[in-house]
């Protein structure tokens, strides 16, 4: 046997050729702290049931017998089951061939930026919104342009149309329900953006303008209130629309990393060009299929989380807080002269929420009844009113 070689540092240093523009940047990530009550990253607070865990374990064990072979690169069975789930959840029939999936909705989004962004291309969205979008743009050398949401966090269609006309974006990202505000966009607003996007994209091979791809990020779509429709209902009339979802939130599978989208066949075909080979492992596909077999359980769980959210909104407003309307599994509330002091005071009492969004606001995820009781008790101590 050879003796161990100690490769620990510091040792000699190398002048590594880091890409220009990445100097001094820090990796994305919310704080991961060991505290009793975690309400900062919009996770589903409920662990999978014993039945779900058992089904996943058995399915993964079966998949493990074939791990010497590459997985189904087209994940056909998973696409079929996701199609059926969307039919049940949203009442929209999306054929399996119009479904795409990847390792979390972050990778789904990155595929879209790889396919339609790039040098000389522009993508736009509207602040405040999800902070990862500009990172996808940076990773793909896509110019990132942001418009603004109104004071109530809605989106003015005229403002959106003006931005589209001026910048001819390849991609327009609409988050509904929005993160970090929880605000859902009326379908009329989405349609107005889709109409403005027609013929407003970058120039095509023939010199004429293409259609901008409109991405509606519905990561929190299952939590929308009664009467709030999904943008999936618009797919059949708008081939330049795509709607993304995730299994991290409603399904409580954040550790699985499975995101997906629905779109026209041509758009899905473009994503096949940029994906890495066999990008969805056999283990991921098996676990996701097992979870989808228990979809009724997760749908019922979402209903209880909606009620917890609505109760929290009512309680915060009764205390005199400004609270954004929420169709997600979190609530944005304020206003605080020193929000960091409030955030830190909650942390000192074992409750971790998120210091994000516009100045003066904080975001709290919806947890179990016990976690929400801990949060409300801590907030009353930190911010007595």
PANUVEX-832980 format. One record per residue (C-alpha): x, y, z. Coordinates in steps of 0.25 Angstrom, whole numbers, padded with zeros to 4 digits, always signed. Layout:
XYZ/...
END
This chain:
+0000+0000+0000/+0004+0014-0003/+0005+0024+0009/-0005+0035+0010/-0001+0048+0004/-0005+0061+0012/-0011+0070+0002/-0016+0080+0012/-0013+0095+0010/-0008+0105+0009/+0004+0100+0000/+0007+0108-0013/-0003+0117-0019/-0007+0118-0033/-0012+0130-0041/-0025+0124-0046/-0032+0130-0058/-0045+0133-0052/-0055+0139-0062/-0055+0154-0063/-0067+0159-0055/-0067+0148-0045/-0056+0155-0036/-0061+0158-0022/-0075+0151-0024/-0081+0142-0013/-0089+0129-0015/-0104+0130-0014/-0110+0125-0002/-0120+0128+0010/-0114+0126+0024/-0114+0112+0028/-0114+0113+0043/-0117+0102+0054/-0129+0108+0061/-0142+0102+0066/-0151+0110+0056/-0147+0111+0042/-0156+0120+0034/-0147+0126+0024/-0146+0119+0011/-0161+0115+0008/-0159+0101+0011/-0171+0092+0013/-0171+0090+0028/-0176+0076+0028/-0167+0064+0026/-0172+0053+0016/-0181+0043+0023/-0177+0029+0026/-0184+0024+0013/-0177+0034+0004/-0164+0031+0010/-0166+0016+0009/-0170+0017-0006/-0158+0026-0009/-0149+0016-0002/-0154+0004-0010/-0154+0011-0023/-0140+0016-0021/-0136+0002-0017/-0142-0003-0030/-0135+0008-0038/-0122+0005-0031/-0121-0009-0037/-0119-0003-0051/-0110+0009-0047/-0099+0003-0056/-0107+0008-0068/-0111+0022-0071/-0125+0027-0068/-0136+0029-0078/-0131+0043-0084/-0145+0046-0088/-0151+0043-0074/-0164+0039-0082/-0171+0032-0070/-0168+0045-0061/-0173+0054-0072/-0186+0046-0073/-0188+0047-0058/-0185+0062-0057/-0195+0064-0068/-0206+0056-0061/-0203+0064-0048/-0204+0077-0055/-0218+0073-0061/-0223+0070-0046/-0217+0082-0040/-0220+0093-0050/-0230+0086-0059/-0221+0088-0071/-0218+0076-0080/-0203+0078-0084/-0198+0066-0093/-0186+0059-0087/-0177+0063-0099/-0179+0078-0095/-0173+0075-0081/-0159+0078-0078/-0152+0075-0065/-0138+0077-0058/-0131+0077-0045/-0139+0088-0038/-0146+0100-0045/-0133+0107-0044/-0127+0097-0055/-0140+0099-0063/-0138+0114-0063/-0124+0112-0066/-0128+0104-0078/-0137+0115-0083/-0126+0125-0082/-0116+0116-0089/-0126+0113-0100/-0131+0128-0102/-0121+0137-0095/-0106+0139-0098/-0097+0150-0103/-0104+0161-0110/-0118+0156-0104/-0126+0163-0093/-0135+0157-0082/-0144+0166-0073/-0152+0164-0060/-0159+0174-0050/-0153+0177-0036/-0155+0173-0025/-0154+0158-0030/-0146+0146-0029/-0131+0149-0027/-0126+0137-0035/-0131+0142-0048/-0119+0152-0051/-0110+0140-0047/-0115+0132-0059/-0113+0144-0068/-0099+0146-0063/-0096+0131-0065/-0100+0132-0079/-0095+0146-0083/-0109+0151-0084/-0112+0166-0082/-0121+0167-0070/-0131+0178-0069/-0141+0181-0058/-0154+0189-0058/-0162+0192-0046/-0174+0187-0039/-0184+0197-0033/-0185+0201-0019/-0195+0190-0016/-0185+0180-0023/-0194+0178-0035/-0189+0180-0050/-0194+0192-0059/-0196+0185-0073/-0193+0199-0079/-0179+0200-0072/-0176+0185-0076/-0180+0188-0091/-0171+0200-0091/-0159+0192-0086/-0161+0181-0096/-0162+0191-0107/-0149+0198-0103/-0141+0186-0101/-0146+0175-0110/-0143+0164-0099/-0141+0149-0103/-0147+0146-0089/-0158+0152-0080/-0158+0146-0066/-0171+0148-0058/-0172+0142-0045/-0186+0139-0040/-0188+0137-0028/-0176+0147-0027/-0164+0144-0018/-0162+0151-0008/-0176+0158-0008/-0185+0146-0010/-0193+0155-0021/-0200+0147-0032/-0202+0154-0045/-0216+0154-0051/-0217+0147-0064/-0221+0160-0071/-0207+0165-0068/-0200+0152-0073/-0208+0153-0086/-0204+0168-0088/-0189+0164-0086/-0191+0152-0096/-0197+0162-0106/-0186+0172-0105/-0176+0161-0106/-0181+0157-0120/-0171+0162-0130/-0163+0169-0120/-0151+0159-0118/-0137+0160-0123/-0136+0160-0138/-0136+0146-0145/-0128+0140-0157/-0137+0147-0167/-0135+0161-0160/-0149+0162-0154/-0152+0162-0139/-0155+0149-0132/-0165+0147-0121/-0160+0149-0107/-0161+0136-0099/-0170+0139-0087/-0167+0131-0074/-0177+0130-0063/-0170+0125-0051/-0181+0118-0043/-0172+0111-0032/-0183+0115-0022/-0194+0113-0031/-0201+0102-0023/-0203+0112-0011/-0211+0122-0019/-0224+0126-0013/-0238+0121-0018/-0241+0128-0031/-0227+0131-0035/-0224+0124-0048/-0211+0118-0053/-0204+0123-0066/-0205+0109-0070/-0219+0112-0075/-0212+0121-0086/-0203+0111-0092/-0211+0107-0103/-0213+0121-0109/-0199+0126-0107/-0187+0117-0112/-0177+0127-0107/-0181+0125-0093/-0175+0115-0083/-0180+0112-0069/-0170+0106-0059/-0173+0099-0046/-0165+0091-0035/-0167+0079-0026/-0159+0087-0015/-0171+0095-0009/-0185+0088-0010/-0179+0074-0010/-0169+0077+0001/-0158+0071-0007/-0147+0082-0006/-0136+0072-0004/-0140+0064-0017/-0137+0076-0026/-0148+0074-0037/-0154+0085-0045/-0162+0085-0058/-0169+0094-0068/-0180+0093-0078/-0178+0099-0092/-0181+0098-0107/-0174+0086-0113/-0164+0095-0121/-0159+0101-0108/-0157+0088-0101/-0149+0083-0113/-0140+0095-0112/-0137+0092-0097/-0133+0077-0101/-0122+0084-0109/-0115+0091-0097/-0117+0080-0086/-0106+0072-0081/-0106+0057-0085/-0115+0049-0076/-0117+0061-0067/-0128+0054-0058/-0122+0042-0050/-0130+0029-0049/-0131+0032-0034/-0137+0046-0036/-0147+0040-0046/-0151+0029-0037/-0153+0037-0025/-0161+0048-0032/-0170+0037-0038/-0172+0031-0024/-0176+0045-0018/-0185+0048-0030/-0193+0035-0026/-0197+0042-0013/-0201+0055-0020/-0215+0055-0013/-0208+0055+0001/-0199+0067-0003/-0211+0075-0009/-0218+0073+0004/-0206+0078+0012/-0206+0090+0003/-0220+0094+0007/-0216+0094+0022/-0203+0103+0019/-0212+0112+0012/-0221+0114+0024/-0209+0116+0033/-0204+0127+0023/-0218+0134+0023/-0218+0133+0038/-0204+0139+0039/-0208+0151+0029/-0220+0154+0038/-0212+0154+0051/-0201+0163+0045/-0211+0173+0040/-0218+0173+0053/-0205+0177+0060/-0204+0189+0050/-0194+0183+0040/-0194+0186+0026/-0195+0172+0019/-0195+0169+0004/-0206+0160-0001/-0200+0146-0002/-0203+0134-0011/-0191+0127-0007/-0186+0119+0006/-0180+0132+0012/-0184+0146+0016/-0176+0159+0014/-0179+0169+0025/-0174+0182+0030/-0171+0193+0032/-0159+0194+0041/-0149+0206+0043/-0139+0196+0046/-0143+0182+0040/-0129+0176+0043/-0131+0178+0058/-0145+0171+0057/-0139+0160+0049/-0128+0158+0059/-0137+0159+0071/-0145+0148+0065/-0133+0140+0063/-0128+0142+0077/-0142+0135+0081/-0139+0123+0072/-0147+0128+0060/-0141+0130+0047/-0148+0138+0036/-0143+0145+0024/-0137+0159+0023/-0141+0161+0008/-0150+0170-0001/-0151+0185-0001/-0145+0193+0011/-0153+0192+0023/-0160+0178+0020/-0157+0164+0025/-0162+0151+0020/-0167+0139+0028/-0170+0125+0023/-0182+0118+0027/-0179+0107+0037/-0187+0097+0045/-0197+0103+0056/-0186+0101+0066/-0175+0108+0058/-0185+0120+0055/-0188+0121+0070/-0173+0122+0073/-0172+0133+0062/-0184+0141+0067/-0179+0140+0082/-0165+0144+0078/-0170+0156+0069/-0178+0161+0081/-0166+0162+0089/-0157+0168+0079/-0168+0178+0074/-0178+0180+0084/-0190+0189+0079/
END
